[in-house]
Structure formats: structure tokens, C-alpha cells
Amino acid sequence: MEQTNSNSPLFSIFIPTWNNLAFLKVCIESIRKNSVYRHQIIVHVNDGSDGTLEWVKQQHLDYTHTPDNVGVCLAMNMMRSKVKTDYIYFINDDMYALPGWDKALYEVIKALPDNRFFLSSTTIQPHTAGASIIKADYGDTIEGFREQALLNEYRHYPLNDWMGATLPPNLVHRDTWDLVGGYSVELSPGMYSDPDFTAKLWLCGIRYMRGVSASRVYHFETKSTTRIRKNMGQMQFLLKWGLTNSAFRRVFTHKGKDFDPQLTDRFDRNGNLLWNIKRSRLKAIWWLLTKDFGPLWKFWDKPSTH
């Protein structure tokens, strides 16, 4: 394991988990064996009735704990109290860190003039495709995980660095984390908390949002969110920011485009920003009327029963 200038850990790695011990073990083992540098691992244990809390203690990991599931937002902010490094890296408990994931990120950091950045690793996953996601199936269960095949092949998938780091795994300097106040607890248990965090970074002037292709992780896509009662994150994002998440990513972060340093400080050279926001708000109003609350006009024309 390569060391930095001191024996101190380089990143503080946040892993919120909720009774998902089998995947958590694989995630942490991948970090331990596939990292170039030494890191601090911090786990937030939601509930932990499956033995997670006892295992985390046995592993001598830094952790926070709540007896009930408080979701991602509160968990992330609680883990901040344990941070011992300059950098915070957020990874899901159903992810597997691939060799050199950390060195690729740190090489980008060392080349930057300041700490005003938001970086993301590149995800490989079996089911869901995306402009900045590599779709390749190496299993979605522990039993069906083809680890050796993944280790042999993960470098073979071509992808350029990309614009618009949003979803985990991602990395910020702790000063930036504190500047925006971490994750927004009003979005608990956490739907749309990741794009909201990105929007807060953008509002505070962070423009260097880069997905790093050489930093790769495998995502099992276990869909832990199917076990919770979700907040209406899409609507909350709209009401808070005045535009939809998709419009924000497209207009402000250029999500999914090949990385271009000139775009990181561009507001909107085509002059279409105002129209994009107005159009997204009109779409949001239509969504409110037709999908969230149902077709309201059906009730407007009903004769009064009184």
C-alpha cells in the first residue's frame, strides 16, 4: 500500500448502511485490498439488528449508530463528526471498489490549483445504463458475484472522463462539505439528496465537477430504497430550486458529456439558460397537475354536492 507524505489516512470514506451486512463486508474488503493509499473508513449503522453493529465494532472501524433507520441524510451528517482527513468520499454499501480507484482520484486532486472540486468515480453496474455509467453484468448478489472476471475485465470498457459528478461514489474536500452544510435533512430518508447536494455546491461556486473514468467501482444495484417509505424527492427538488433535477444536470453541470475544462466555468454561452429554466418550471407545473395529485381539472367542473 502506497503512502502519502505521512502515515495519516488520505480519504475519510462514508458508508451508510441499513441491515445489509453481506454487501457491507464485500464493500469494505474491496477498499482494504484494492486501495493504493490508506484511508479512514466510517460506517453509519442504521438499526444494525442483522449483526452489522457488532461486526463494525469487531473490525475497529469508526462508526455512528442510530437504533432506527434515519436514512442517508442524517447518517452522512453524523459521520462528519468522525472525519480525520481533508477529503470525504461517499460510497454505497453495495459497491465494490476496483484497484486503483483512489490513486486515479488523487492524481486529479494533485493537479488542481485549489480544493474547489467535486469528483466522482465511474460506476459499472449490471442493469441500469447511463451516459456516464458502464453497463456490464458481473452479478447482483454476493453468491453470483463474478469477482475475478470483473478484476480481469473492468479496465477494458472505454469511457472518457465525464462532466457533472452527482451520484456516489463521489469526493469533496471537507471545507466544501462544511461550506454547504452537508446533506439536506429535509430530504430524509434521502431521495434526490445527491442532486440536491450537487446543486448546493454549484450555488456556492463549485464548477469543477468531474467524473474520473480511471476510478472505477462495481455497483450491485441491490435497491435498498425499495425497503423504505420514500420522500417525494423529485417534487422537493423542484420546489427548492425552481427547476427539475434533469434540467439542472443538463444546463448547469452538463451531466454525461465528455469532460471539458472550458465547460466548468461556463454559465450558458448559447443564451438559452433562462428559457431552459422557464421550460422546466412549466413541465413541473404540468407534472404537479397530472401525475402527483392526479388530473385536478376532473374535480374543478364537478357540481357542488352542498
C-alpha positions as CSV (number, residue, x, y, z in Angstrom):
1,M,0.0,0.0,0.0
2,E,1.5,3.3,-1.1
3,Q,1.6,6.1,1.5
4,T,1.3,9.9,1.2
5,N,3.7,12.2,2.8
6,S,2.7,11.0,6.2
7,N,1.2,7.8,7.7
8,S,-2.1,9.5,8.1
9,P,-5.1,8.3,6.0
10,L,-5.9,10.2,2.8
11,F,-9.7,10.0,2.5
12,S,-12.5,9.6,5.0
13,I,-14.9,7.1,3.4
14,F,-18.5,7.4,4.3
15,I,-20.6,4.2,4.1
16,P,-24.2,4.5,5.3
17,T,-25.8,1.0,5.7
18,W,-29.0,-0.5,6.8
19,N,-29.0,-4.2,7.7
20,N,-27.0,-5.1,4.6
21,L,-24.1,-6.8,6.3
22,A,-23.1,-9.2,3.5
23,F,-22.7,-6.4,1.0
24,L,-21.0,-4.1,3.5
25,K,-18.4,-6.8,4.2
26,V,-17.6,-7.0,0.4
27,C,-17.5,-3.3,0.1
28,I,-15.1,-2.8,3.0
29,E,-12.9,-5.7,1.9
30,S,-12.6,-4.2,-1.6
31,I,-11.5,-0.9,-0.2
32,R,-8.9,-2.6,2.0
33,K,-7.4,-4.8,-0.7
34,N,-7.8,-2.6,-3.8
35,S,-6.7,0.8,-2.5
36,V,-3.3,2.3,-3.2
37,Y,-3.4,4.6,-0.2
38,R,-4.5,4.2,3.4
39,H,-8.0,5.5,4.3
40,Q,-10.3,6.1,7.2
41,I,-13.5,4.1,6.9
42,I,-16.6,5.5,8.7
43,V,-19.8,3.5,8.8
44,H,-23.2,4.7,9.9
45,V,-25.2,1.8,11.1
46,N,-28.9,2.2,10.7
47,D,-30.6,-0.2,13.1
48,G,-28.0,-2.9,12.8
49,S,-30.2,-5.8,14.1
50,D,-28.6,-8.1,11.5
51,G,-25.3,-8.1,13.3
52,T,-23.8,-5.1,11.5
53,L,-23.1,-3.1,14.6
54,E,-21.2,-5.9,16.3
55,W,-19.2,-6.6,13.1
56,V,-18.2,-3.0,12.7
57,K,-17.0,-2.9,16.3
58,Q,-15.0,-6.1,15.8
59,Q,-13.4,-4.5,12.7
60,H,-12.3,-1.5,14.8
61,L,-14.0,0.8,12.3
62,D,-15.0,4.4,13.1
63,Y,-18.8,4.4,13.2
64,T,-22.0,6.2,14.2
65,H,-25.2,4.4,15.0
66,T,-28.9,5.0,15.3
67,P,-31.3,2.3,16.7
68,D,-33.7,3.1,13.8
69,N,-33.2,3.8,10.1
70,V,-32.8,7.5,9.8
71,G,-31.9,7.4,6.1
72,V,-28.9,8.7,4.2
73,C,-29.0,12.5,5.0
74,L,-28.8,12.3,8.8
75,A,-26.4,9.4,8.5
76,M,-24.0,11.4,6.3
77,N,-24.0,14.4,8.6
78,M,-23.5,12.2,11.7
79,M,-20.4,10.6,10.1
80,R,-18.9,14.0,9.5
81,S,-18.2,14.2,13.3
82,K,-15.7,11.4,12.9
83,V,-13.7,12.7,10.0
84,K,-9.9,12.8,10.4
85,T,-8.8,13.7,6.9
86,D,-9.1,16.6,4.4
87,Y,-11.3,14.6,1.9
88,I,-14.7,13.0,2.2
89,Y,-15.6,10.1,-0.1
90,F,-19.1,8.7,-0.2
91,I,-19.7,5.2,-1.4
92,N,-22.8,3.0,-1.1
93,D,-22.6,-0.2,0.9
94,D,-23.5,-2.3,-2.2
95,M,-20.5,-1.1,-4.2
96,Y,-17.1,-2.8,-4.8
97,A,-14.0,-0.5,-5.2
98,L,-11.8,-1.6,-8.0
99,P,-8.0,-1.5,-8.0
100,G,-6.5,2.0,-8.1
101,W,-9.8,3.7,-7.6
102,D,-8.2,6.1,-5.1
103,K,-5.0,6.8,-6.9
104,A,-6.9,8.0,-10.0
105,L,-8.9,10.5,-7.9
106,Y,-5.8,11.7,-6.0
107,E,-3.9,12.3,-9.3
108,V,-6.7,14.7,-10.4
109,I,-6.7,16.4,-7.0
110,K,-2.9,17.0,-7.1
111,A,-3.1,18.6,-10.5
112,L,-5.8,21.2,-9.4
113,P,-4.9,24.7,-8.1
114,D,-7.4,24.6,-5.2
115,N,-9.9,22.4,-3.4
116,R,-13.0,23.7,-5.2
117,F,-13.9,20.5,-6.9
118,F,-16.5,17.7,-6.9
119,L,-15.2,14.4,-8.2
120,S,-16.9,11.1,-8.9
121,S,-15.8,7.6,-9.6
122,T,-17.2,5.8,-12.6
123,T,-19.7,3.1,-11.9
124,I,-20.0,-0.3,-13.6
125,Q,-23.4,-1.9,-12.9
126,P,-25.4,-4.9,-14.2
127,H,-28.8,-3.5,-15.1
128,T,-29.1,0.3,-15.4
129,A,-27.4,2.1,-18.3
130,G,-26.5,5.8,-18.5
131,A,-24.3,8.3,-20.3
132,S,-21.6,8.1,-17.5
133,I,-22.3,4.5,-16.4
134,I,-20.8,1.3,-17.8
135,K,-23.4,-1.4,-18.1
136,A,-21.8,-4.8,-17.6
137,D,-23.2,-7.7,-15.6
138,Y,-20.9,-9.4,-13.0
139,G,-23.8,-10.3,-10.7
140,D,-26.2,-8.6,-8.5
141,T,-25.9,-10.9,-5.5
142,I,-23.0,-12.0,-3.3
143,E,-23.4,-15.6,-4.4
144,G,-23.5,-14.7,-8.1
145,F,-20.7,-12.1,-8.0
146,R,-18.0,-12.9,-10.6
147,E,-15.2,-11.1,-8.8
148,Q,-12.3,-12.5,-10.7
149,A,-13.9,-11.9,-14.1
150,L,-14.6,-8.3,-13.1
151,L,-11.0,-7.8,-11.9
152,N,-9.7,-9.1,-15.2
153,E,-12.0,-7.0,-17.4
154,Y,-13.0,-3.8,-15.7
155,R,-10.3,-1.8,-17.4
156,H,-11.4,-2.9,-20.9
157,Y,-14.5,-0.8,-21.1
158,P,-13.7,2.5,-22.8
159,L,-15.1,5.7,-21.3
160,N,-13.8,9.3,-21.2
161,D,-13.8,11.4,-18.1
162,W,-17.2,13.0,-18.0
163,M,-19.0,16.1,-16.8
164,G,-21.3,16.5,-13.9
165,A,-20.3,14.4,-10.9
166,T,-23.6,13.8,-8.9
167,L,-24.2,10.3,-7.8
168,P,-21.9,8.4,-5.4
169,P,-19.2,7.4,-5.2
170,N,-18.0,11.0,-5.0
171,L,-15.4,13.1,-3.3
172,V,-15.2,16.6,-1.9
173,H,-12.8,18.5,0.4
174,R,-14.2,18.7,3.9
175,D,-14.1,22.5,3.8
176,T,-16.5,22.3,0.8
177,W,-18.7,19.8,2.7
178,D,-18.9,22.3,5.6
179,L,-19.5,25.2,3.4
180,V,-22.7,23.8,2.0
181,G,-23.8,22.2,5.3
182,G,-23.5,18.6,4.3
183,Y,-26.7,16.8,3.2
184,S,-30.1,18.4,3.5
185,V,-32.1,16.6,6.2
186,E,-35.4,17.9,4.9
187,L,-34.9,15.3,2.1
188,S,-34.8,12.4,4.5
189,P,-34.6,9.5,4.1
190,G,-32.7,10.6,1.0
191,M,-34.5,10.5,-2.4
192,Y,-32.8,13.3,-4.5
193,S,-30.4,14.2,-1.7
194,D,-27.4,13.6,-4.1
195,P,-28.5,16.1,-6.8
196,D,-29.5,18.5,-4.0
197,F,-26.0,18.3,-2.6
198,T,-24.6,19.0,-6.1
199,A,-27.0,22.0,-6.5
200,K,-25.7,23.4,-3.2
201,L,-22.1,23.0,-4.4
202,W,-23.0,24.8,-7.6
203,L,-24.7,27.6,-5.7
204,C,-21.5,28.1,-3.7
205,G,-19.4,28.4,-6.8
206,I,-18.1,24.9,-7.2
207,R,-17.9,24.4,-11.0
208,Y,-15.2,21.7,-11.4
209,M,-17.5,18.6,-11.4
210,R,-15.7,15.7,-13.0
211,G,-16.3,12.0,-13.3
212,V,-13.0,10.2,-13.4
213,S,-13.0,7.2,-15.7
214,A,-9.9,5.5,-14.3
215,S,-11.5,5.5,-10.8
216,R,-14.0,2.6,-11.1
217,V,-16.4,0.8,-8.8
218,Y,-18.9,-2.0,-9.3
219,H,-22.4,-1.4,-8.1
220,F,-24.6,-4.4,-7.3
221,E,-27.8,-2.4,-7.5
222,T,-29.4,-4.1,-4.5
223,K,-32.0,-1.3,-4.4
224,S,-32.1,-0.9,-0.6
225,T,-34.5,2.0,-1.2
226,T,-37.3,-0.5,-2.0
227,R,-37.5,-1.2,1.7
228,I,-38.2,2.3,2.8
229,R,-41.1,4.8,2.5
230,K,-39.6,7.3,0.1
231,N,-39.8,11.1,0.4
232,M,-41.1,12.9,-2.7
233,G,-37.6,14.0,-3.7
234,Q,-38.4,15.0,-7.2
235,M,-41.1,17.4,-6.0
236,Q,-38.9,18.7,-3.1
237,F,-36.0,19.4,-5.5
238,L,-38.3,21.3,-7.8
239,L,-39.9,23.4,-5.1
240,K,-36.5,24.2,-3.5
241,W,-34.5,25.0,-6.7
242,G,-37.2,26.2,-9.1
243,L,-36.3,23.6,-11.8
244,T,-36.3,19.9,-12.3
245,N,-33.3,17.8,-11.5
246,S,-32.9,16.7,-15.1
247,A,-32.9,20.4,-16.2
248,F,-30.3,21.3,-13.5
249,R,-28.0,18.4,-14.6
250,R,-28.3,19.2,-18.3
251,V,-28.0,23.0,-18.1
252,F,-25.7,23.6,-15.1
253,T,-23.5,20.5,-14.8
254,H,-23.5,19.2,-18.4
255,K,-24.0,15.7,-16.9
256,G,-22.8,12.9,-19.1
257,K,-20.8,14.9,-21.7
258,D,-17.1,14.2,-22.1
259,F,-15.1,16.3,-19.6
260,D,-14.2,19.7,-21.0
261,P,-12.4,22.2,-18.6
262,Q,-13.9,25.1,-20.6
263,L,-17.4,24.0,-19.5
264,T,-16.5,24.0,-15.8
265,D,-16.7,27.8,-15.6
266,R,-19.3,28.4,-18.4
267,F,-22.7,29.8,-17.4
268,D,-24.5,29.4,-20.7
269,R,-22.8,30.6,-23.9
270,N,-25.8,29.8,-26.0
271,G,-28.1,32.2,-24.2
272,N,-30.7,29.6,-23.6
273,L,-30.4,29.3,-19.8
274,L,-33.4,31.4,-18.9
275,W,-35.6,29.6,-21.4
276,N,-34.4,26.2,-20.1
277,I,-35.4,27.1,-16.6
278,K,-38.8,28.5,-17.7
279,R,-39.5,25.4,-19.7
280,S,-38.5,23.1,-16.8
281,R,-40.8,25.1,-14.5
282,L,-43.7,24.7,-16.9
283,K,-43.1,21.0,-17.2
284,A,-43.0,20.8,-13.4
285,I,-46.4,22.6,-13.1
286,W,-47.8,20.1,-15.6
287,W,-46.3,17.2,-13.6
288,L,-47.9,18.6,-10.5
289,L,-51.4,18.8,-12.0
290,T,-51.4,15.4,-13.8
291,K,-49.1,13.0,-12.0
292,D,-48.6,13.9,-8.4
293,F,-52.1,15.0,-7.4
294,G,-54.0,13.4,-10.3
295,P,-55.8,15.3,-13.0
296,L,-57.2,18.1,-10.9
297,W,-59.4,19.5,-13.6
298,K,-61.7,16.5,-13.2
299,F,-62.7,18.0,-9.9
300,W,-62.9,21.6,-10.9
301,D,-66.0,21.1,-13.1
302,K,-67.8,18.8,-10.6
303,P,-71.1,20.3,-9.4
304,S,-71.2,21.0,-5.8
305,T,-72.9,18.4,-3.6
306,H,-73.9,21.0,-1.0
